[in-house]
Amino acid sequence: ALQPLQIGPFSIVQVPGRGCGGSLGGLSRRDTTPLHFLSQTRFPPQEERPLTHFQYVAWPDRGIPDNYSHFLEMIEHVRLTQGGDPAPVCVHCSAGCGRTGVICILEHVRHLLLQQSIPPNFSIFDIVLAMRKQRPSAVQTLVSPPGSPPAGRLPRATQRPVLGEGGALGAPPSHSPNVAVSPLSGRSSTSFCTTPWPRCSAPPWPPPSTRTSRR
């Protein structure tokens, strides 16, 4: 039997054999592992909460996923599992900045699309700069070796993303610049932990009230 993990006043135990809120669809179970836990407080009223943890291992550290559609489907499955519950979603990678930052910005842009509030001067470059003021190193960029042409540079502007059926973001076209590009460096993982985010939730971080000035 699985033994509970005691963390302060919380007792956490994995729940074996529980469904994950529907099929993973076209997602490869080799890339995605859903795990389910129960968290219970030691003290009265001993509140119990279900936790669902998604581990996505197809996004290498300092690299990009081989399959954009699987990555976007993974995020959509997290949304479906969250349903209408307003409880927050926790996203974390190994360092908590590069891949985590990409996911947070993706969700922020999706929120802007759903609210039809994309400004004419929309720039992902400005969004990343604003986010880096709150979380250093958010969204990694590739530093080119000395003497080589710049590669993987964060674009100052990008085409507007396409919002598909049900508010799902479509995979970027092949000519879109990559935000984080580097040789693959082994299989790492990105984790999502949700407590069954609304489909029209607030952005994961507040957008800047003014545009970031650039020289």
Secondary structure, DSSP 4 states (H G I P E B T S, - for coil): -PPPEEETTEEEEE-TT---SS--TT--TTTEEEEEEEEEESSTT--EEEEEEEEE-SS-TTS--S-HHHHHHHHHHHHHHHTT-----EEE-SSSSHHHHHHHHHHHHHHHHHTT---TT--HHHHHHHHHHHSTT-S--PPPPTTSPP-SPPPS--PPPPB-GGGPBPPPPTTSPPSS-----S---EEEEE----TTPPPSSPPPSSPPP--
